[in-house]
Amino acid sequence: YRRKAAEWIEEDSCPEYLVKAEECLRREKERVGHYLHASSETKLLKEVEKEVLAAYETRLLEKEQSGAAALLRGDKTEDLARAFRLFKRIPNGLPPLADIFKRHVEREGVALVKQADDGAAQKREAKAAKDAGEKGGGKDARDARDGGSSVEQVFVRQVITTHDKYAEYVEKCFSDDSLFHRALKEAFEVFCNKGVAGSTSAELLATFCDNLLKKGSSEKLSDDAVEETLEKVVRLLAYISDKDLFAEFYRKKLSRRLLFDKSANDDHERSILTKLKQQCGAQFTNKMEGMVTDLQLARDNQAAFEQWLGEDASRKTEVDFAVTVLTTGYWPTYKFLELRLPREMVECVTTFKAFYENRTMHRKLTWIYSLGMVQARGNFAAKPIDLQVTPFQAATLLLFNSEESLAFAEIRERLNLPEEDVTRTLHSLSCAKYKILTKTPEGRTIDPAKDVFAYNAKFTDRARRIKVPMPPVDEKKKVLEDVDKDRRYAIDAAIVRTMKSRKVLPHQQLVLEVGTQLTKMFKPDFKIIKKRIEDLVAREFLERDKEDPSVFNYLA
């Protein structure tokens, strides 16, 4: 066998060699059955395994054209399964194969990340080209825009497909061996935690779920397919180290789906929360479940309010309106702005306050106007048009019922809003797609010092009803700040918990224990843990030992 193996290794490819090796082992086993004592079988086969398999394992697996990497590239599942069966027989035969498998999956993943980065860069270039010279024209610019709108979506889809493919390999070719499960997990952890096109994978997964779950989604899938895809996304979440970042982005997007009635299906919303709860624990989904329940309660509340209005004709308001009452703790934090409301809206607010205070004791209502929506009728010269606007836009437009023109400073004073919010609102009404107000001097930007605004009677549009969008705000920075703040609290809590149970611990061990506790949700930075320990010492939760300053004592 030593002679034969030396010949085969030179002339045969890896799959051919393995077929011959399997055949040798089968024949020897038959021979034992025919004319040897049964006790010889294991010893005999061990010799064959040693000469034919163990001696040449590395050379076989790393053959350029036909080794394990080539088999993986060519999706040769049968040959891979044979390699697994044979190398399982020899001591330490599987780790080299598992290592090649891990490197291959990692390479594929990193290539996907690069592809997505290149796609996003092309999209940015196309947008720059469009802004520079192709105003509205240029088919290429349009194609780039459509193709690029979902570079990130395509990336998540490809990662899901790659995971499906290799999870099947682990199950079918490598008989669910724990070594290969670990190899798959480690490979995915490498590229799932890389930034893609300027975003983290946590954010991309949250956006992907948002696209699946909202109305008018670009993914036209049946209910079962949506369920299955959500299941896969939750499985990918296991590889991401910043799970808390995913939770915060997801919560932000969930709040928009719920508040603006953009959620396609309540059952899917609940189903993904159940999946997340199983994967990451109840604390992870606590706030999100609270949000879904909150909306149901808000609907009941609105129904009770309408009934209350109907009981007494004097309570009826000029304007029809609905209020969504939410519990502060569950929802993302929103900026509270004291908008000076127009007369029509003031009446609504006072009526609802009377109803709510009647029903509940000791609860304070804070009005978040930025999340509201108003239907207003604009009586323009050509025809009346229904406008769907935000309360800020509505309050601005209603000022022009009594004034012909107003300067920026006057509008700001009457609305009682910060300058940046007034600028965004006026930009949406006078510089964007729908110019409901005219601005002098004309221009694409707002100048708070010079600009004067007036009602544009000539405004018209093909549609009878239009939605006037506000310029988008980049929420990413706010989400990252919120997550940072929550992490500081989580680190503090973990330090105090550990010290409370241990009473005395050396610095190094405390940092390690806290790090281990927190890895379920995010990868803590050891520098920050040290900073938080110093902070807790200053706040007298802990103290340094008088004899040995590298040891901490817990102060009750």
N, C-alpha and C positions, 0 to 999 in steps of 0.2 A: 504493500500500500504506500510505503514511503516513496518507492520508485515511481509508482503510477502517479501519485499526487504531484511529484516534482515535474513530471511530463505535462500533466493536465494544466497546472498553474501557468505554464508557459504558453500553451496553445489555445486554451479555452477561455471563453468569456465567463464572467461570474455566474450568470444563471445556468450555463451549460455545466460548469464545474459542480454546482450545487445539485443539479439533477443526477449527475454521476455519483456524487457522494451519497445522496439519498438511496440510490440504487444499491451501492456497496453495502450500506447498513442493512437494507432489506434482505439482500442475499445471505449475508452472514447470519442474520436472524433465522432464515430458512434452514441453513446448514445445521445450526444448533438443533433445530427441531428434528432434522432428519437423522443425524448420527452422532450428536454429542450430548453430554450430560447437561441438564437444564441449568445447573449452577455455573456453567462456563459462560452463559450468555452475557451477563453484565460485564465480566472481565474482558471478554472478546470484543464486545461493542465499544468498550472504553478505549481499547487500543486503536480500533479503526477511527474513532472520533478524534483521538489525539493526533494520529498521523494525517488524517484527511482534512480535519476541520481546524483544530486548535493551532496546528503549525502554520497555517496560511491565512488565518482569519483577517489580519490587518491588510495583507496584500489583496485579498479577495474583495473586501469591502471598499478599498480605496482605488480599485482599478479605474483608470481614466474613463474608458468608454462604456464600461458595463458594471461599475461598482454600485454600492447602495445609493449614492447620490444620483447616478444616472438612472437607476431603477425608479427613484422617486420622481425625477423629472419626467420620465416617460410613463408614469402612472402604471407601472408593471406590478399590479397588486398580487398576482399569483406568485411571482418570483420573490416578492418581499415576504409573503407569508411563508414560503419555503425557507428563506434565509432565517426568519424568526424561529421556525420549528427546529432547524438544525443547530443554530448557535445557542439555542436554549439548553441543548444537551450538554454543552461543555461549560466548565466553571468560568464565571465572568465573561461569558460569550455575548451577553446582551448589551452591557453598557456601551461598547463601541458603536453598535448599530443604533442605539437610542440617541447617542451623541450626534451621529450623522443626521438622523431624523430631525433633531432639534435645530441643528445648523441650517438644514434645508428650509424648514418652516420659517425660521427667523429671516433668512434671505428673502423668501417670497414676501413676507410682511413688510420688510424694510423697502423692498421694491415698490409695494403698493403706496407706502407713505411718500416715496420720492415722486411717484406718478401723480399723486394728488397735489403735492407741492408744485410740480411743473404745471399741472392743469390750472391751479389757482393763479400762478404767475402769468400764464397766457391770458387768463381772464382779466387780470389787472391791466396787462398791456393793451388788450383790446379796448378796455374801457377808457384808458388814457388816450388811445388813438381816436376813439369816438369823440371824446371831449375836445381833443385838439382840433380835428378838422372835419369829422363826418357827422355834422349836426343832423341827427335823425335819419340821414341817408345811409348808404353803405350797407349792402347785404352782409358783407363779411362781419361787420361790427355786430349786426343783429344776431348772426349765427353764433358768434363768440359769446354773446350775451346769453342766448338760450342754452348753449352747450355748457356754459360755465356756471349757470345758476345753481347747479347741484353737484359740483365737483366733490363736495364733502359728503353729500348723500350717496354718491356712487362709491366713494371710498368705504363708507360703513357697510354698504351692500356687499362689496368685494371681500371685506374682512369676514362678514358673516358666511359667505360662500366658502372662503378658504378654511374657516373653522369647521364648517360642516364636512368638507372634504377630508381634512386630516383627522377629525374625530372619528370618521368612518374607518379610516386606515387603522387607527388605534384599536377600534372595536373588531374589525374583520381580519386585518393582516396580523396584528400583534395581540390577538385574543385578550384585549382589555388589560394588558399587563400594566401594573402600577408605574413601572419605570418609564413607559412611553406616555402615560397620562402626565407624568411629571415633566417629561421633555416638552410635550405640547404646551403645558401651562407656562413653563419658563420661556419658551420661544414667544408666545403671545404677550407675555408680560413685557418683553423687551420692546416690541414695536407698538403695543397698545398704549404705552406711556410716553411715546414721542409726540412732540407737537406736530400738527398737520395743518399746513396752510395758515399758520398764525393762530390756530385755535388748539385747545387741548382736546384729547379724545373724549374726555368727560363731557365737554360742551357739545361735541359732534354727536355723541350718542343721545344727549338730551334733545338736540335739534331734530335728529332722525325720528325719535319717538313722537315729537311734536308734529312732524309732517305726517306720520302715520295716523295720528289720532284726531287731527283737526279736519273740519269740513273742507270739501274741495281740495283734498290732498292730491299731490301729483302721483301718489302711489295708488293706482286703482286696484285694490285687492278685495277678495271676498272676506267675510268675517273670520273664517277659519284661518285664512292665510295671514290676516293681521295678527290673530292670536299667536300663530306659530312664529311669526317674525318677532313679536314682542318677547316671546319666550327666549329666542336666540339673543336678542339684545341684552336681556337680563343676564344671560349666561356670559356674555362678553364682559359685562360689568365686573365680574369676578376678577378679571385680569387687571383692572384699572386701580392704581394705588390711591388716587384722589376721589374716593367715592362721595365724600362730602361735597365736592365741587359739582359732581353730577347732580346730587340731590338739590343743590341750590338752583342750578340752571333749570332743572326739571320743574322745580316748584314755581319759578318765575313764569315758565311757559305754560304750566298747568293753570296758573292764576289767570293768564290772558285767555286761555281756552274757555275757562269756566265763566269769567266775568263778561266776556263779549259773545257768549253763546256760540263758540266756534268748535265745541267738542262734537265729534261726529257720532259718538256712541258711548253712553254712560257705562255700559257693561264692560267695554274695553278699558275704560279709565279705572274701574274698580279692579278688573282682572290684573292689569300690570302692577297695581299697588299690592295686590296679594302676592304676586310673584316676587316683587322687590322685598316684601316683608319676609318671605321665606328665605331669600338669599342674604339679606343684610340685617335682619332683626326688626322688631317692632318700633324701636326708637327712630329708625331711619325713615319710616313712612308715617310716623305719628302726625306730623303737621299736614302732610298731603291728604291723609284720610280725613283729617279735621276740615280741610278746605272743601272736599266733596260733600261731606255731611252738612257743612255750613250753608252751602248753596241750597240744599233741600229745605233747610230751616228758613232760609231767606224767602223762598217761594211761598212757604206756608204763611210767613209773616206778611208778605205782600197781599195774599188772599184775604187775611184777617183785616188788613188795612182798608182794602177796597170795600169789604163788608161794612166796616165802621163808617166809611164815607157815605155809603148808601143809606145808613140809618137816619141821617139828619141832613136835609137838603142844604142847610146853611154851611155845612162843612165843605161842600163841593168847591174845588179850586178852578180857576180860569183855564189852567193848563193841565192836561192829563200827565201823570207822572208815576214812576215806579221807583222804589228804593230797595237796594240790596244791603241788608245789614250783615256785617261780617264780624268774626271774633278776631281781635287784633293779633293774638298770639300765634295763630295758624298761618297767617298770610305773610308774604314778603313785606318789608317796611316800605311804606309809600311816603313821599314828601307831602306834608300838610301845608296847603297855601290858603291864606285867608282872602279868598276872592270876594270882592264886593259885588254881590249878586244884583241883577236887574230886578225891578219890582215884581215881575211875573214869577220869578224863581223864589223870591223871599217868602211869598205867600205859601208856596209848596213846602218849604223847609219848616216854617212855623206850624203848619197843619200837621206834618208828620211828627214833629217834636211832641205836639199835644197828644197825639195818638200813642206814641212810644212811651212817654212818661206815665201815661195812664196804665200801661200794661206792665212796665218793669220799674223796679225801684233801684236807685243807686247805680244806674248805668249811664255812662257818658257817651254821647254820640260825637264822633269826629268825622266831618264830611270831607271825603277825598274827591274833589271835583274833577281831578285830572283823569279819573277812570270813568267819568260819566259819558252820556251820549244824548244829544238833543236833536229832535226833528224840528226844523224851522222852515217857514214858507217865505221865499224871497219874491216880492212882487216886482219883477223887472219889466221894462218897457215892452219887450217882445212877448213874453209869456211868464206866468208864475212858475217857479221851480222849487221843488222840495229839497232842502239842504240837510244832509246828515253831518252834524258837526259836534265838536267837544263843547262842554260848558264854557271853556275859556273863549273859544271862537264865537259861540252864541252871545256871550256877554258883550264881546267886542262889537259884533254886528248890531246888536240892539241899541248901542249908543247912537248909531246913525239914524234911528227913527226920529230923534229929536234934533240932531245936528247935521248940517250939510257937510262940514269937514272938521277934522280934529288933528292936532299935531301929536307926535309920539308922546311927548311929556304929558299932555292932557289925558290921553288914553290910559297911560300908565297910572296916573293919579286916580282916575275914576275906577279903574279895575283893582287898584291896590295890590299889584303883583310885582315880583322882582323883574328887573329889566330883561333878563335872558328869556323868561317865559313870555313876556309881552312881545319880544323880538320874534320868537318862534311862531307865536300866534299870528302876528301881522304878516310874517313872511308867507305863511300858508294861505292867507286870504288875498295877498296883493302881488306876490312874486312867483307863485307856483303855477300849477296847471290851470286852476280856476281863479281868475282875477275878479273877485266879487267886489273888492275895493280898488280904487285907483290910487296910485302913489305919485306924489310930485316931490322932488324930481324923479323921473322914471329910473329903473335900475333893477338888478337882480338881488341886491342886498339891502338890508335895512340900516339906515343911519339915524340913530336916536336923536341926534342934534338937529338935523334939517328936515326930516321927512314929515309930510302932511298927507293925511289920508281922507278920501271921500267915497261916498256910495257910488258904485258904477251902475247907473241905470241901464246902460247899453248891454250889460252882460247877458249872454244867452248860451244855451247848450242843446245838443240834440236830445239828450235824455230829459225826462221829466223829474227824475230824482237823481241827485248826485251826492257822492260822499266826498267831503273835503278833507284830505289827509293832512295830518300834522307832520313836520319833518321828523324823521326817526331819531330817537335818542340812543346813544350807545350804552346799553345797560351792563356790558361786560365788566367795566371798571367797578361799578357798584356791587355786582355779584362777587367779584374777587375780594373787595373790601369786606363785605359781609362774611364771606367764608373765613378770611383772615381773623376777623374778630371772634367768630365762633370757635376757631381753632385755639385761640388763646384761652378761652373759657374751658375748652375740653382738656387742654394740657394742665391748667390749674387744677381742675377737678381730679384728673388722674394722679397728679403729684400728691394732693391732699389725701385721696383714697389710699394710695400706697403707703404713705407715711402713717396714716391713722392705724392701719393694720400692723405695720412693722415697728412703729415707734422710733427706731434708730436705724439709719442706713448710710453706708458710704456713698459719696457723690456718684461714682461711676455706676454702681449697681442701681441707684435710684433712676439715673438717666436711662439705663437699659430697660428696666422694668416698665417705666412709663412709655418708652418707645414701643415695646412689645404690646402693651395694652391698646395703643392708639392705631397700630397698623391696620386694624380692621377697616377703619374709616379713611385714613390718609397716612402718608409717609411723613412722620414728623422730622423737622430739622433739629438736630441735636443742639445747635447754637441757640435756637429759640427756647428749647427745654431749659437750657442753662439760665437764660434770661428770666424765664418764668420762675425758676427756683429762687433767683436773687430777689425777684419781686415779692415772692411769698415770704422770704426772710424779712424783707423790709416791712411787710404787712403783719409780721409776727405770727405767721402760721407755723413757721419752722425756725430753728436757730442752729447756728454752727456749734459743734461741740467745743467746749473750752480747751480740752487737751489736744484734740485732733481736728483742725479746721476743715479737713476734707470729709468729715462725718456730720450728718444732719440729725437733729432730734426734733420730734413732733411736739408742738406746743398745743395743748388742749384748749 
